[in-house]
Each structure stands twice: as C-alpha cells, then as structure tokens.
C-alpha cells in the first residue's frame, strides 16, 4: 500500500437542535504498508478520529474507520 487517504479528527456540534460530527482536521495523507504514526494538533477537543471517515473508498467493513476518543 502506498495511497493517499483521508484522515480526519472530528468534534460534535449542535446544528438545528441535532448533534452532528464536524471536522476539526481533514486532509489526504500518504499511508504506506506497515505501521503509520500521525500526530495531529487541533484547536478544540476532539471526540473521534478516523481513516477514510466519510467512506469514499471501497471497504468491506466501513464501520471500523472511525474510533471514539477517550473523554476526560
């Protein structure tokens, strides 16, 4: 693998009375085979992060693309 894939860090915001995910960071990043380590700084507290979070690529299990971050 040596592909450009969307990476995103998300927060939750209330829009029209409903909570929705809003990107704090979204950028295509080159990921290579093996372990990839990213460090991303954002201006607000994130609640989720993911690789291809908006399911633009063909994926057998799209539900594992985004993970909740621990709240403290």
HTML snippet that shows the backbone in 3Dmol.js (N, CA, C, O; Angstrom):
<script src="https://3Dmol.org/build/3Dmol-min.js"></script>
<div id="view" style="width:600px;height:400px;position:relative"></div>
<script>
const pdb = `
ATOM      1  N   UNK A   1       0.842  -1.177   0.000  1.00  0.00           N
ATOM      2  CA  UNK A   1       0.000   0.000   0.000  1.00  0.00           C
ATOM      3  C   UNK A   1       0.887   1.241   0.000  1.00  0.00           C
ATOM      4  O   UNK A   1       1.896   1.298   0.704  1.00  0.00           O
ATOM      5  N   UNK A   2       0.509   2.201  -0.774  1.00  0.00           N
ATOM      6  CA  UNK A   2       1.184   3.494  -0.853  1.00  0.00           C
ATOM      7  C   UNK A   2       0.164   4.466  -1.448  1.00  0.00           C
ATOM      8  O   UNK A   2       0.290   4.901  -2.593  1.00  0.00           O
ATOM      9  N   UNK A   3      -0.859   4.800  -0.635  1.00  0.00           N
ATOM     10  CA  UNK A   3      -2.005   5.540  -1.144  1.00  0.00           C
ATOM     11  C   UNK A   3      -2.282   6.801  -0.335  1.00  0.00           C
ATOM     12  O   UNK A   3      -1.943   6.894   0.845  1.00  0.00           O
ATOM     13  N   UNK A   4      -2.905   7.764  -1.000  1.00  0.00           N
ATOM     14  CA  UNK A   4      -3.381   8.980  -0.343  1.00  0.00           C
ATOM     15  C   UNK A   4      -4.786   8.708   0.173  1.00  0.00           C
ATOM     16  O   UNK A   4      -5.686   8.386  -0.602  1.00  0.00           O
ATOM     17  N   UNK A   5      -4.973   8.837   1.488  1.00  0.00           N
ATOM     18  CA  UNK A   5      -6.245   8.510   2.125  1.00  0.00           C
ATOM     19  C   UNK A   5      -6.625   9.648   3.067  1.00  0.00           C
ATOM     20  O   UNK A   5      -5.766  10.234   3.725  1.00  0.00           O
ATOM     21  N   UNK A   6      -7.921   9.954   3.126  1.00  0.00           N
ATOM     22  CA  UNK A   6      -8.420  10.994   4.028  1.00  0.00           C
ATOM     23  C   UNK A   6      -8.218  10.597   5.485  1.00  0.00           C
ATOM     24  O   UNK A   6      -8.558   9.485   5.891  1.00  0.00           O
ATOM     25  N   UNK A   7      -7.663  11.514   6.261  1.00  0.00           N
ATOM     26  CA  UNK A   7      -7.543  11.376   7.702  1.00  0.00           C
ATOM     27  C   UNK A   7      -8.366  12.512   8.295  1.00  0.00           C
ATOM     28  O   UNK A   7      -8.293  13.640   7.807  1.00  0.00           O
ATOM     29  N   UNK A   8      -9.151  12.237   9.340  1.00  0.00           N
ATOM     30  CA  UNK A   8      -9.962  13.294   9.936  1.00  0.00           C
ATOM     31  C   UNK A   8     -10.002  13.163  11.451  1.00  0.00           C
ATOM     32  O   UNK A   8      -9.954  12.069  12.014  1.00  0.00           O
ATOM     33  N   UNK A   9     -10.092  14.325  12.084  1.00  0.00           N
ATOM     34  CA  UNK A   9     -10.342  14.432  13.518  1.00  0.00           C
ATOM     35  C   UNK A   9     -11.637  15.220  13.641  1.00  0.00           C
ATOM     36  O   UNK A   9     -11.781  16.285  13.040  1.00  0.00           O
ATOM     37  N   UNK A  10     -12.583  14.696  14.423  1.00  0.00           N
ATOM     38  CA  UNK A  10     -13.930  15.256  14.477  1.00  0.00           C
ATOM     39  C   UNK A  10     -14.321  15.702  15.880  1.00  0.00           C
ATOM     40  O   UNK A  10     -13.859  15.146  16.877  1.00  0.00           O
ATOM     41  N   UNK A  11     -15.168  16.701  15.937  1.00  0.00           N
ATOM     42  CA  UNK A  11     -15.823  17.096  17.171  1.00  0.00           C
ATOM     43  C   UNK A  11     -17.323  17.009  16.930  1.00  0.00           C
ATOM     44  O   UNK A  11     -17.760  16.762  15.806  1.00  0.00           O
ATOM     45  N   UNK A  12     -18.111  17.211  17.980  1.00  0.00           N
ATOM     46  CA  UNK A  12     -19.566  17.223  17.820  1.00  0.00           C
ATOM     47  C   UNK A  12     -20.066  18.640  18.052  1.00  0.00           C
ATOM     48  O   UNK A  12     -19.640  19.316  18.988  1.00  0.00           O
ATOM     49  N   UNK A  13     -20.969  19.081  17.194  1.00  0.00           N
ATOM     50  CA  UNK A  13     -21.591  20.399  17.335  1.00  0.00           C
ATOM     51  C   UNK A  13     -23.092  20.247  17.150  1.00  0.00           C
ATOM     52  O   UNK A  13     -23.559  19.409  16.378  1.00  0.00           O
ATOM     53  N   UNK A  14     -23.835  21.070  17.871  1.00  0.00           N
ATOM     54  CA  UNK A  14     -25.288  21.057  17.738  1.00  0.00           C
ATOM     55  C   UNK A  14     -25.681  21.994  16.607  1.00  0.00           C
ATOM     56  O   UNK A  14     -25.382  23.188  16.644  1.00  0.00           O
ATOM     57  N   UNK A  15     -26.353  21.445  15.604  1.00  0.00           N
ATOM     58  CA  UNK A  15     -26.809  22.209  14.447  1.00  0.00           C
ATOM     59  C   UNK A  15     -28.310  21.967  14.314  1.00  0.00           C
ATOM     60  O   UNK A  15     -28.754  20.830  14.160  1.00  0.00           O
ATOM     61  N   UNK A  16     -29.082  23.046  14.376  1.00  0.00           N
ATOM     62  CA  UNK A  16     -30.551  22.954  14.298  1.00  0.00           C
ATOM     63  C   UNK A  16     -31.117  21.967  15.319  1.00  0.00           C
ATOM     64  O   UNK A  16     -32.043  21.213  15.022  1.00  0.00           O
ATOM     65  N   UNK A  17     -30.548  21.982  16.525  1.00  0.00           N
ATOM     66  CA  UNK A  17     -31.043  21.123  17.601  1.00  0.00           C
ATOM     67  C   UNK A  17     -30.572  19.683  17.551  1.00  0.00           C
ATOM     68  O   UNK A  17     -30.968  18.888  18.403  1.00  0.00           O
ATOM     69  N   UNK A  18     -29.738  19.317  16.580  1.00  0.00           N
ATOM     70  CA  UNK A  18     -29.251  17.937  16.458  1.00  0.00           C
ATOM     71  C   UNK A  18     -27.730  17.928  16.508  1.00  0.00           C
ATOM     72  O   UNK A  18     -27.076  18.811  15.953  1.00  0.00           O
ATOM     73  N   UNK A  19     -27.169  16.917  17.182  1.00  0.00           N
ATOM     74  CA  UNK A  19     -25.718  16.768  17.239  1.00  0.00           C
ATOM     75  C   UNK A  19     -25.212  16.155  15.949  1.00  0.00           C
ATOM     76  O   UNK A  19     -25.786  15.191  15.442  1.00  0.00           O
ATOM     77  N   UNK A  20     -24.124  16.723  15.416  1.00  0.00           N
ATOM     78  CA  UNK A  20     -23.520  16.148  14.213  1.00  0.00           C
ATOM     79  C   UNK A  20     -22.002  16.259  14.296  1.00  0.00           C
ATOM     80  O   UNK A  20     -21.455  17.132  14.970  1.00  0.00           O
ATOM     81  N   UNK A  21     -21.349  15.358  13.596  1.00  0.00           N
ATOM     82  CA  UNK A  21     -19.884  15.363  13.550  1.00  0.00           C
ATOM     83  C   UNK A  21     -19.409  16.472  12.634  1.00  0.00           C
ATOM     84  O   UNK A  21     -19.902  16.618  11.516  1.00  0.00           O
ATOM     85  N   UNK A  22     -18.444  17.259  13.110  1.00  0.00           N
ATOM     86  CA  UNK A  22     -17.850  18.339  12.326  1.00  0.00           C
ATOM     87  C   UNK A  22     -16.344  18.148  12.313  1.00  0.00           C
ATOM     88  O   UNK A  22     -15.746  17.950  13.371  1.00  0.00           O
ATOM     89  N   UNK A  23     -15.716  18.202  11.153  1.00  0.00           N
ATOM     90  CA  UNK A  23     -14.260  18.015  11.091  1.00  0.00           C
ATOM     91  C   UNK A  23     -13.494  19.195  11.701  1.00  0.00           C
ATOM     92  O   UNK A  23     -13.766  20.357  11.398  1.00  0.00           O
ATOM     93  N   UNK A  24     -12.538  18.868  12.559  1.00  0.00           N
ATOM     94  CA  UNK A  24     -11.571  19.842  13.044  1.00  0.00           C
ATOM     95  C   UNK A  24     -10.339  19.810  12.143  1.00  0.00           C
ATOM     96  O   UNK A  24      -9.625  20.802  11.992  1.00  0.00           O
ATOM     97  N   UNK A  25     -10.117  18.650  11.556  1.00  0.00           N
ATOM     98  CA  UNK A  25      -8.965  18.437  10.673  1.00  0.00           C
ATOM     99  C   UNK A  25      -9.388  17.403   9.647  1.00  0.00           C
ATOM    100  O   UNK A  25      -9.979  16.381   9.994  1.00  0.00           O
ATOM    101  N   UNK A  26      -9.088  17.666   8.398  1.00  0.00           N
ATOM    102  CA  UNK A  26      -9.350  16.690   7.333  1.00  0.00           C
ATOM    103  C   UNK A  26      -8.337  16.943   6.231  1.00  0.00           C
ATOM    104  O   UNK A  26      -8.270  18.036   5.669  1.00  0.00           O
ATOM    105  N   UNK A  27      -7.547  15.917   5.930  1.00  0.00           N
ATOM    106  CA  UNK A  27      -6.516  16.071   4.915  1.00  0.00           C
ATOM    107  C   UNK A  27      -6.158  14.698   4.347  1.00  0.00           C
ATOM    108  O   UNK A  27      -6.127  13.697   5.064  1.00  0.00           O
ATOM    109  N   UNK A  28      -5.893  14.677   3.056  1.00  0.00           N
ATOM    110  CA  UNK A  28      -5.390  13.442   2.451  1.00  0.00           C
ATOM    111  C   UNK A  28      -3.929  13.278   2.863  1.00  0.00           C
ATOM    112  O   UNK A  28      -3.141  14.220   2.786  1.00  0.00           O
ATOM    113  N   UNK A  29      -3.584  12.076   3.299  1.00  0.00           N
ATOM    114  CA  UNK A  29      -2.254  11.768   3.790  1.00  0.00           C
ATOM    115  C   UNK A  29      -1.778  10.486   3.141  1.00  0.00           C
ATOM    116  O   UNK A  29      -2.546   9.535   2.998  1.00  0.00           O
ATOM    117  N   UNK A  30      -0.512  10.455   2.747  1.00  0.00           N
ATOM    118  CA  UNK A  30       0.033   9.232   2.149  1.00  0.00           C
ATOM    119  C   UNK A  30       0.287   8.201   3.252  1.00  0.00           C
ATOM    120  O   UNK A  30       1.067   8.436   4.175  1.00  0.00           O
ATOM    121  N   UNK A  31      -0.385   7.060   3.134  1.00  0.00           N
ATOM    122  CA  UNK A  31      -0.188   5.954   4.058  1.00  0.00           C
ATOM    123  C   UNK A  31       0.509   4.831   3.309  1.00  0.00           C
ATOM    124  O   UNK A  31       0.150   4.494   2.181  1.00  0.00           O
ATOM    125  N   UNK A  32       1.508   4.263   3.957  1.00  0.00           N
ATOM    126  CA  UNK A  32       2.271   3.171   3.352  1.00  0.00           C
ATOM    127  C   UNK A  32       2.018   1.887   4.119  1.00  0.00           C
ATOM    128  O   UNK A  32       1.495   1.920   5.233  1.00  0.00           O
ATOM    129  N   UNK A  33       2.383   0.761   3.537  1.00  0.00           N
ATOM    130  CA  UNK A  33       2.220  -0.533   4.193  1.00  0.00           C
ATOM    131  C   UNK A  33       2.970  -0.527   5.521  1.00  0.00           C
ATOM    132  O   UNK A  33       4.008   0.123   5.650  1.00  0.00           O
ATOM    133  N   UNK A  34       2.452  -1.243   6.492  1.00  0.00           N
ATOM    134  CA  UNK A  34       3.083  -1.300   7.803  1.00  0.00           C
ATOM    135  C   UNK A  34       2.450  -0.283   8.743  1.00  0.00           C
ATOM    136  O   UNK A  34       1.332   0.181   8.517  1.00  0.00           O
ATOM    137  N   UNK A  35       3.174   0.051   9.788  1.00  0.00           N
ATOM    138  CA  UNK A  35       2.674   0.973  10.795  1.00  0.00           C
ATOM    139  C   UNK A  35       2.872   2.416  10.350  1.00  0.00           C
ATOM    140  O   UNK A  35       3.953   2.800   9.904  1.00  0.00           O
ATOM    141  N   UNK A  36       1.813   3.208  10.478  1.00  0.00           N
ATOM    142  CA  UNK A  36       1.858   4.637  10.191  1.00  0.00           C
ATOM    143  C   UNK A  36       1.517   5.361  11.481  1.00  0.00           C
ATOM    144  O   UNK A  36       0.519   5.032  12.124  1.00  0.00           O
ATOM    145  N   UNK A  37       2.319   6.335  11.871  1.00  0.00           N
ATOM    146  CA  UNK A  37       2.070   7.085  13.098  1.00  0.00           C
ATOM    147  C   UNK A  37       1.875   8.552  12.743  1.00  0.00           C
ATOM    148  O   UNK A  37       2.713   9.158  12.075  1.00  0.00           O
ATOM    149  N   UNK A  38       0.745   9.120  13.204  1.00  0.00           N
ATOM    150  CA  UNK A  38       0.420  10.518  12.933  1.00  0.00           C
ATOM    151  C   UNK A  38       0.218  11.243  14.252  1.00  0.00           C
ATOM    152  O   UNK A  38      -0.315  10.674  15.204  1.00  0.00           O
ATOM    153  N   UNK A  39       0.640  12.486  14.306  1.00  0.00           N
ATOM    154  CA  UNK A  39       0.363  13.344  15.446  1.00  0.00           C
ATOM    155  C   UNK A  39      -0.295  14.596  14.888  1.00  0.00           C
ATOM    156  O   UNK A  39       0.292  15.306  14.072  1.00  0.00           O
ATOM    157  N   UNK A  40      -1.526  14.860  15.336  1.00  0.00           N
ATOM    158  CA  UNK A  40      -2.314  15.960  14.791  1.00  0.00           C
ATOM    159  C   UNK A  40      -2.768  16.847  15.949  1.00  0.00           C
ATOM    160  O   UNK A  40      -3.363  16.364  16.913  1.00  0.00           O
ATOM    161  N   UNK A  41      -2.489  18.126  15.850  1.00  0.00           N
ATOM    162  CA  UNK A  41      -2.929  19.090  16.853  1.00  0.00           C
ATOM    163  C   UNK A  41      -4.141  19.839  16.322  1.00  0.00           C
ATOM    164  O   UNK A  41      -4.134  20.321  15.189  1.00  0.00           O
ATOM    165  N   UNK A  42      -5.183  19.936  17.143  1.00  0.00           N
ATOM    166  CA  UNK A  42      -6.397  20.641  16.749  1.00  0.00           C
ATOM    167  C   UNK A  42      -6.746  21.695  17.795  1.00  0.00           C
ATOM    168  O   UNK A  42      -6.267  21.637  18.928  1.00  0.00           O
ATOM    169  N   UNK A  43      -7.575  22.650  17.413  1.00  0.00           N
ATOM    170  CA  UNK A  43      -7.883  23.794  18.272  1.00  0.00           C
ATOM    171  C   UNK A  43      -8.999  23.537  19.284  1.00  0.00           C
ATOM    172  O   UNK A  43      -9.180  24.325  20.213  1.00  0.00           O
ATOM    173  N   UNK A  44      -9.742  22.454  19.118  1.00  0.00           N
ATOM    174  CA  UNK A  44     -10.832  22.112  20.038  1.00  0.00           C
ATOM    175  C   UNK A  44     -10.673  20.667  20.486  1.00  0.00           C
ATOM    176  O   UNK A  44      -9.874  19.910  19.935  1.00  0.00           O
ATOM    177  N   UNK A  45     -11.452  20.305  21.495  1.00  0.00           N
ATOM    178  CA  UNK A  45     -11.395  18.931  21.987  1.00  0.00           C
ATOM    179  C   UNK A  45     -12.037  17.986  20.968  1.00  0.00           C
ATOM    180  O   UNK A  45     -13.214  18.138  20.642  1.00  0.00           O
ATOM    181  N   UNK A  46     -11.277  17.021  20.467  1.00  0.00           N
ATOM    182  CA  UNK A  46     -11.840  16.063  19.506  1.00  0.00           C
ATOM    183  C   UNK A  46     -12.608  14.956  20.227  1.00  0.00           C
ATOM    184  O   UNK A  46     -12.332  14.643  21.385  1.00  0.00           O
ATOM    185  N   UNK A  47     -13.577  14.370  19.519  1.00  0.00           N
ATOM    186  CA  UNK A  47     -14.329  13.245  20.074  1.00  0.00           C
ATOM    187  C   UNK A  47     -14.141  11.972  19.249  1.00  0.00           C
ATOM    188  O   UNK A  47     -14.390  10.871  19.740  1.00  0.00           O
ATOM    189  N   UNK A  48     -13.700  12.121  17.990  1.00  0.00           N
ATOM    190  CA  UNK A  48     -13.492  10.965  17.110  1.00  0.00           C
ATOM    191  C   UNK A  48     -12.319  11.240  16.179  1.00  0.00           C
ATOM    192  O   UNK A  48     -11.975  12.391  15.909  1.00  0.00           O
ATOM    193  N   UNK A  49     -11.716  10.165  15.697  1.00  0.00           N
ATOM    194  CA  UNK A  49     -10.668  10.278  14.680  1.00  0.00           C
ATOM    195  C   UNK A  49     -10.782   9.065  13.772  1.00  0.00           C
ATOM    196  O   UNK A  49     -11.224   7.999  14.197  1.00  0.00           O
ATOM    197  N   UNK A  50     -10.374   9.237  12.500  1.00  0.00           N
ATOM    198  CA  UNK A  50     -10.510   8.113  11.605  1.00  0.00           C
ATOM    199  C   UNK A  50      -9.742   8.229  10.312  1.00  0.00           C
ATOM    200  O   UNK A  50      -9.261   9.293   9.925  1.00  0.00           O
ATOM    201  N   UNK A  51      -9.648   7.090   9.665  1.00  0.00           N
ATOM    202  CA  UNK A  51      -9.037   6.952   8.349  1.00  0.00           C
ATOM    203  C   UNK A  51     -10.172   6.668   7.380  1.00  0.00           C
ATOM    204  O   UNK A  51     -10.953   5.741   7.596  1.00  0.00           O
ATOM    205  N   UNK A  52     -10.273   7.450   6.319  1.00  0.00           N
ATOM    206  CA  UNK A  52     -11.394   7.386   5.373  1.00  0.00           C
ATOM    207  C   UNK A  52     -12.728   7.458   6.122  1.00  0.00           C
ATOM    208  O   UNK A  52     -13.583   6.589   5.953  1.00  0.00           O
ATOM    209  N   UNK A  53     -12.904   8.495   6.949  1.00  0.00           N
ATOM    210  CA  UNK A  53     -14.089   8.565   7.807  1.00  0.00           C
ATOM    211  C   UNK A  53     -15.401   8.776   7.065  1.00  0.00           C
ATOM    212  O   UNK A  53     -16.469   8.500   7.612  1.00  0.00           O
ATOM    213  N   UNK A  54     -15.337   9.255   5.837  1.00  0.00           N
ATOM    214  CA  UNK A  54     -16.554   9.510   5.074  1.00  0.00           C
ATOM    215  C   UNK A  54     -16.791   8.438   4.010  1.00  0.00           C
ATOM    216  O   UNK A  54     -17.585   8.625   3.088  1.00  0.00           O
ATOM    217  N   UNK A  55     -16.092   7.317   4.156  1.00  0.00           N
ATOM    218  CA  UNK A  55     -16.292   6.117   3.335  1.00  0.00           C
ATOM    219  C   UNK A  55     -16.245   6.384   1.843  1.00  0.00           C
ATOM    220  O   UNK A  55     -17.154   6.001   1.106  1.00  0.00           O
ATOM    221  N   UNK A  56     -15.187   7.038   1.402  1.00  0.00           N
ATOM    222  CA  UNK A  56     -15.004   7.309  -0.022  1.00  0.00           C
ATOM    223  C   UNK A  56     -14.367   6.135  -0.759  1.00  0.00           C
ATOM    224  O   UNK A  56     -14.485   6.037  -1.980  1.00  0.00           O
ATOM    225  N   UNK A  57     -13.700   5.250  -0.037  1.00  0.00           N
ATOM    226  CA  UNK A  57     -13.039   4.100  -0.645  1.00  0.00           C
ATOM    227  C   UNK A  57     -13.897   2.847  -0.468  1.00  0.00           C
ATOM    228  O   UNK A  57     -14.725   2.776   0.440  1.00  0.00           O
ATOM    229  N   UNK A  58     -13.697   1.879  -1.325  1.00  0.00           N
ATOM    230  CA  UNK A  58     -14.390   0.602  -1.195  1.00  0.00           C
ATOM    231  C   UNK A  58     -13.823  -0.098   0.036  1.00  0.00           C
ATOM    232  O   UNK A  58     -12.607  -0.197   0.199  1.00  0.00           O
ATOM    233  N   UNK A  59     -14.710  -0.579   0.898  1.00  0.00           N
ATOM    234  CA  UNK A  59     -14.288  -1.121   2.184  1.00  0.00           C
ATOM    235  C   UNK A  59     -15.247  -2.224   2.607  1.00  0.00           C
ATOM    236  O   UNK A  59     -16.463  -2.041   2.557  1.00  0.00           O
ATOM    237  N   UNK A  60     -14.711  -3.364   3.021  1.00  0.00           N
ATOM    238  CA  UNK A  60     -15.564  -4.464   3.478  1.00  0.00           C
ATOM    239  C   UNK A  60     -16.232  -4.159   4.814  1.00  0.00           C
ATOM    240  O   UNK A  60     -17.336  -4.634   5.077  1.00  0.00           O
ATOM    241  N   UNK A  61     -15.566  -3.366   5.664  1.00  0.00           N
ATOM    242  CA  UNK A  61     -16.108  -3.042   6.980  1.00  0.00           C
ATOM    243  C   UNK A  61     -15.943  -1.547   7.259  1.00  0.00           C
ATOM    244  O   UNK A  61     -15.036  -1.160   7.994  1.00  0.00           O
ATOM    245  N   UNK A  62     -16.802  -0.703   6.686  1.00  0.00           N
ATOM    246  CA  UNK A  62     -16.651   0.744   6.860  1.00  0.00           C
ATOM    247  C   UNK A  62     -16.919   1.223   8.282  1.00  0.00           C
ATOM    248  O   UNK A  62     -16.569   2.353   8.623  1.00  0.00           O
ATOM    249  N   UNK A  63     -17.534   0.385   9.120  1.00  0.00           N
ATOM    250  CA  UNK A  63     -17.847   0.787  10.490  1.00  0.00           C
ATOM    251  C   UNK A  63     -16.611   0.898  11.379  1.00  0.00           C
ATOM    252  O   UNK A  63     -16.687   1.467  12.468  1.00  0.00           O
ATOM    253  N   UNK A  64     -15.468   0.359  10.930  1.00  0.00           N
ATOM    254  CA  UNK A  64     -14.262   0.431  11.774  1.00  0.00           C
ATOM    255  C   UNK A  64     -13.321   1.570  11.361  1.00  0.00           C
ATOM    256  O   UNK A  64     -12.181   1.627  11.823  1.00  0.00           O
ATOM    257  N   UNK A  65     -13.780   2.460  10.509  1.00  0.00           N
ATOM    258  CA  UNK A  65     -12.919   3.559  10.015  1.00  0.00           C
ATOM    259  C   UNK A  65     -12.757   4.688  11.034  1.00  0.00           C
ATOM    260  O   UNK A  65     -11.747   5.391  11.011  1.00  0.00           O
ATOM    261  N   UNK A  66     -13.722   4.874  11.918  1.00  0.00           N
ATOM    262  CA  UNK A  66     -13.691   5.971  12.885  1.00  0.00           C
ATOM    263  C   UNK A  66     -13.786   5.379  14.290  1.00  0.00           C
ATOM    264  O   UNK A  66     -14.577   4.471  14.546  1.00  0.00           O
ATOM    265  N   UNK A  67     -12.960   5.914  15.195  1.00  0.00           N
ATOM    266  CA  UNK A  67     -12.961   5.464  16.588  1.00  0.00           C
ATOM    267  C   UNK A  67     -13.266   6.642  17.498  1.00  0.00           C
ATOM    268  O   UNK A  67     -12.812   7.760  17.254  1.00  0.00           O
ATOM    269  N   UNK A  68     -14.042   6.384  18.554  1.00  0.00           N
ATOM    270  CA  UNK A  68     -14.282   7.394  19.573  1.00  0.00           C
ATOM    271  C   UNK A  68     -13.001   7.586  20.377  1.00  0.00           C
ATOM    272  O   UNK A  68     -12.279   6.626  20.647  1.00  0.00           O
ATOM    273  N   UNK A  69     -12.728   8.815  20.752  1.00  0.00           N
ATOM    274  CA  UNK A  69     -11.571   9.119  21.569  1.00  0.00           C
ATOM    275  C   UNK A  69     -12.006   9.174  23.031  1.00  0.00           C
ATOM    276  O   UNK A  69     -13.147   9.526  23.331  1.00  0.00           O
ATOM    277  N   UNK A  70     -11.094   8.824  23.938  1.00  0.00           N
ATOM    278  CA  UNK A  70     -11.470   8.872  25.365  1.00  0.00           C
ATOM    279  C   UNK A  70     -11.805  10.291  25.804  1.00  0.00           C
ATOM    280  O   UNK A  70     -11.120  11.242  25.428  1.00  0.00           O
ATOM    281  N   UNK A  71     -12.845  10.426  26.588  1.00  0.00           N
ATOM    282  CA  UNK A  71     -13.237  11.739  27.119  1.00  0.00           C
ATOM    283  C   UNK A  71     -12.677  11.860  28.528  1.00  0.00           C
ATOM    284  O   UNK A  71     -12.758  10.936  29.338  1.00  0.00           O
ATOM    285  N   UNK A  72     -12.109  13.024  28.791  1.00  0.00           N
ATOM    286  CA  UNK A  72     -11.572  13.223  30.141  1.00  0.00           C
ATOM    287  C   UNK A  72     -12.014  14.536  30.720  1.00  0.00           C
ATOM    288  O   UNK A  72     -11.654  14.865  31.850  1.00  0.00           O
TER     289      UNK A  72
END
`;
const viewer = $3Dmol.createViewer("view");
viewer.addModel(pdb, "pdb");
viewer.setStyle({}, {cartoon: {color: "spectrum"}});
viewer.zoomTo();
viewer.render();
</script>
